[in-house]
């Protein structure tokens, strides 16, 4: 039963890698993003999307951690 779980995880990871590879290969058009009047370098769409995903994966846990700290401080003040 333990090996079945590992096989399922490996298959899932391989399917995820295949989906990401397909996404990257299908989205090779270059784009230049503008933010507050500043133009970024021309990069493939897939690179821009993956960078946005990674930034979101970093910011999300940081916000959750800060929220948890604020809530702990509030609970200590009430006690």
Secondary structure as a PSIPRED ss2 file (coil, helix, strand):
# PSIPRED VFORMAT (PSIPRED V4.0)

   1 X C   1.000  0.000  0.000
   2 X H   0.000  1.000  0.000
   3 X H   0.000  1.000  0.000
   4 X H   0.000  1.000  0.000
   5 X H   0.000  1.000  0.000
   6 X H   0.000  1.000  0.000
   7 X H   0.000  1.000  0.000
   8 X H   0.000  1.000  0.000
   9 X H   0.000  1.000  0.000
  10 X H   0.000  1.000  0.000
  11 X H   0.000  1.000  0.000
  12 X H   0.000  1.000  0.000
  13 X H   0.000  1.000  0.000
  14 X H   0.000  1.000  0.000
  15 X H   0.000  1.000  0.000
  16 X H   0.000  1.000  0.000
  17 X H   0.000  1.000  0.000
  18 X H   0.000  1.000  0.000
  19 X H   0.000  1.000  0.000
  20 X H   0.000  1.000  0.000
  21 X H   0.000  1.000  0.000
  22 X H   0.000  1.000  0.000
  23 X H   0.000  1.000  0.000
  24 X H   0.000  1.000  0.000
  25 X H   0.000  1.000  0.000
  26 X H   0.000  1.000  0.000
  27 X C   1.000  0.000  0.000
  28 X C   1.000  0.000  0.000
  29 X C   1.000  0.000  0.000
  30 X E   0.000  0.000  1.000
  31 X E   0.000  0.000  1.000
  32 X C   1.000  0.000  0.000
  33 X C   1.000  0.000  0.000
  34 X E   0.000  0.000  1.000
  35 X E   0.000  0.000  1.000
  36 X C   1.000  0.000  0.000
  37 X C   1.000  0.000  0.000
  38 X E   0.000  0.000  1.000
  39 X E   0.000  0.000  1.000
  40 X C   1.000  0.000  0.000
  41 X C   1.000  0.000  0.000
  42 X C   1.000  0.000  0.000
  43 X E   0.000  0.000  1.000
  44 X E   0.000  0.000  1.000
  45 X H   0.000  1.000  0.000
  46 X H   0.000  1.000  0.000
  47 X H   0.000  1.000  0.000
  48 X H   0.000  1.000  0.000
  49 X H   0.000  1.000  0.000
  50 X H   0.000  1.000  0.000
  51 X H   0.000  1.000  0.000
  52 X H   0.000  1.000  0.000
  53 X H   0.000  1.000  0.000
  54 X H   0.000  1.000  0.000
  55 X H   0.000  1.000  0.000
  56 X H   0.000  1.000  0.000
  57 X H   0.000  1.000  0.000
  58 X H   0.000  1.000  0.000
  59 X H   0.000  1.000  0.000
  60 X H   0.000  1.000  0.000
  61 X H   0.000  1.000  0.000
  62 X H   0.000  1.000  0.000
  63 X H   0.000  1.000  0.000
  64 X H   0.000  1.000  0.000
  65 X H   0.000  1.000  0.000
  66 X H   0.000  1.000  0.000
  67 X H   0.000  1.000  0.000
  68 X H   0.000  1.000  0.000
  69 X H   0.000  1.000  0.000
  70 X H   0.000  1.000  0.000
  71 X H   0.000  1.000  0.000
  72 X H   0.000  1.000  0.000
  73 X H   0.000  1.000  0.000
  74 X H   0.000  1.000  0.000
  75 X H   0.000  1.000  0.000
  76 X H   0.000  1.000  0.000
  77 X H   0.000  1.000  0.000
  78 X H   0.000  1.000  0.000
  79 X C   1.000  0.000  0.000
